[in-house]
Amino acid sequence: MTTSEPLTTELGDHPDVHDPCVACPHPLHEHDALGVRYCTATTVFALPRGCICR
């Protein structure tokens, strides 16, 4: 995996883009590549941080 690819494999099955994000209040289809990586890391490592969109 290169550093430009979203980190989605750690979440198990690939979520549907219309599903809500488990790390922030935005739907997954509103995430850009950086948002996907940020929210995936937030979820995987159980980090107590806010949304990257703020």
KOLDO-813250 format. One record per residue: residue number from 1; residue in one letter; chain; x, z, y of N, C-alpha, C in turn. Coordinates in Angstrom, 1 decimal, m for minus. Each point is the difference from the previous one (the first is absolute). Layout:
<atoms>
ATOM_nr_rest_kette_neast_nup_nnorth_caeast_caup_canorth_ceast_cup_cnorth
ATOM_NUM_a_A_X_Z_Y_X_Z_Y_X_Z_Y;
...
</atoms>
This chain:
<atoms>
ATOM_nr_rest_kette_neast_nup_nnorth_caeast_caup_canorth_ceast_cup_cnorth
ATOM_1_m_A_0.8_0.0_m1.2_m0.8_0.0_1.2_0.9_0.0_1.2;
ATOM_2_t_A_m0.3_m0.8_1.0_0.7_0.0_1.2_m0.6_0.9_1.0;
ATOM_3_t_A_0.7_0.3_1.1_m0.5_1.0_1.0_m1.2_m0.6_0.8;
ATOM_4_s_A_m0.3_m1.3_m0.1_m1.1_m0.5_0.8_m1.3_0.0_m0.8;
ATOM_5_e_A_0.1_0.3_m1.3_m1.2_0.0_m0.8_m0.8_1.3_0.1;
ATOM_6_p_A_m1.3_0.0_0.1_m0.8_1.2_0.0_0.2_0.9_m1.2;
ATOM_7_l_A_0.0_1.3_0.2_0.2_0.9_m1.2_m1.3_0.4_m0.5;
ATOM_8_t_A_m0.6_m0.9_m0.8_m1.4_0.2_m0.5_0.1_0.4_m1.5;
ATOM_9_t_A_1.1_m0.2_m0.7_0.0_0.2_m1.4_0.0_1.5_m0.4;
ATOM_10_e_A_0.4_0.9_1.0_0.0_1.4_m0.3_m1.4_0.6_m0.1;
ATOM_11_l_A_m1.0_m0.7_0.5_m1.3_0.4_0.0_m0.8_m0.3_m1.2;
ATOM_12_g_A_0.7_m0.7_m1.0_m0.7_m0.3_m1.2_m0.6_m1.4_0.2;
ATOM_13_d_A_m1.3_m0.2_m0.4_m0.6_m1.2_0.1_m0.1_m0.4_1.5;
ATOM_14_h_A_0.1_m1.3_0.3_m0.1_m0.4_1.3_m1.4_0.2_0.6;
ATOM_15_p_A_m0.1_0.7_1.1_m1.3_0.3_0.5_m0.6_m1.3_0.6;
ATOM_16_d_A_m1.4_m0.1_0.1_m0.7_m1.0_0.6_0.2_0.1_1.5;
ATOM_17_v_A_0.2_m1.1_0.7_0.3_0.0_1.4_m1.2_0.6_0.8;
ATOM_18_h_A_m1.1_0.0_m0.5_m1.2_0.6_0.7_m0.2_1.5_m0.2;
ATOM_19_d_A_0.9_0.5_m0.9_m0.1_1.5_m0.2_0.6_0.7_1.2;
ATOM_20_p_A_m0.5_1.3_0.2_0.6_0.8_1.1_1.4_0.4_m0.5;
ATOM_21_c_A_0.9_0.2_1.0_1.3_0.5_m0.2_m0.1_1.5_m0.3;
ATOM_22_v_A_0.8_0.5_m1.0_0.0_1.4_m0.3_0.9_0.8_1.0;
ATOM_23_a_A_0.8_m0.7_0.8_0.9_0.7_0.9_m0.5_0.0_1.5;
ATOM_24_c_A_m0.9_m0.9_0.3_m0.5_m0.1_1.4_m1.4_m0.5_0.0;
ATOM_25_p_A_m0.6_0.1_1.2_m1.5_m0.4_0.0_m0.3_m1.5_0.1;
ATOM_26_h_A_1.1_m0.8_m0.1_m0.3_m1.4_0.1_m0.1_m0.7_m1.4;
ATOM_27_p_A_m0.8_m1.1_m0.1_m0.1_m0.7_m1.3_1.3_m0.7_m0.2;
ATOM_28_l_A_0.3_m0.2_m1.3_1.3_m0.6_m0.4_0.2_m1.4_0.6;
ATOM_29_h_A_m1.1_m0.8_0.2_0.1_m1.3_0.5_0.5_0.0_1.5;
ATOM_30_e_A_m0.1_1.1_0.7_0.5_0.1_1.4_1.5_0.4_0.0;
ATOM_31_h_A_0.6_0.2_m1.1_1.5_0.4_0.0_0.8_m1.3_0.0;
ATOM_32_d_A_1.1_0.1_0.9_1.0_m1.0_m0.1_1.0_0.5_m1.1;
ATOM_33_a_A_1.1_m0.8_m0.2_1.0_0.4_m1.0_0.6_1.4_0.3;
ATOM_34_l_A_0.3_0.3_1.3_0.5_1.3_0.3_m1.0_1.1_m0.3;
ATOM_35_g_A_m1.2_m0.2_0.4_m1.1_0.9_m0.3_m0.2_0.3_m1.5;
ATOM_36_v_A_0.1_m1.0_m0.8_m0.1_0.2_m1.5_1.2_0.9_m0.4;
ATOM_37_r_A_1.2_m0.3_0.4_1.2_0.8_m0.4_m0.2_1.4_0.5;
ATOM_38_y_A_m0.4_0.2_1.2_m0.1_1.3_0.6_m1.0_0.9_m0.8;
ATOM_39_c_A_m1.2_m0.6_m0.2_m1.1_0.7_m0.6_0.3_0.3_m1.5;
ATOM_40_t_A_0.7_m1.0_m0.6_0.4_0.2_m1.4_1.0_1.1_m0.2;
ATOM_41_a_A_1.0_0.1_0.9_0.9_1.1_0.0_m0.6_1.3_0.3;
ATOM_42_t_A_m1.0_0.0_1.0_m0.7_1.2_0.3_m0.7_0.6_m1.2;
ATOM_43_t_A_m0.7_m0.9_m0.8_m0.7_0.3_m1.2_0.9_0.5_m1.1;
ATOM_44_v_A_1.0_m0.8_m0.3_0.9_0.2_m1.1_0.7_1.4_0.1;
ATOM_45_f_A_0.5_0.2_1.2_0.8_1.2_0.3_m0.9_1.2_0.6;
ATOM_46_a_A_m1.3_m0.2_0.1_m0.9_1.0_0.5_0.5_0.6_1.3;
ATOM_47_l_A_0.3_m0.9_0.9_0.6_0.3_1.3_m1.2_0.4_1.0;
ATOM_48_p_A_0.2_1.1_0.7_m1.0_0.4_1.0_0.2_m0.7_1.4;
ATOM_49_r_A_m0.3_m1.3_0.1_0.2_m0.7_1.2_m1.3_m0.8_0.4;
ATOM_50_g_A_m0.1_m0.4_1.2_m1.1_m0.7_0.5_0.1_m1.5_m0.3;
ATOM_51_c_A_m0.9_m0.8_0.5_m0.1_m1.4_m0.2_1.1_m0.7_0.8;
ATOM_52_i_A_0.6_m1.0_m0.5_1.0_m0.8_0.7_m0.6_m0.7_1.2;
ATOM_53_c_A_m1.3_m0.2_0.0_m0.6_m0.8_1.1_m0.1_0.8_1.3;
ATOM_54_r_A_0.2_1.3_m0.1_m0.1_0.8_1.3_1.2_m0.1_0.8;
</atoms>
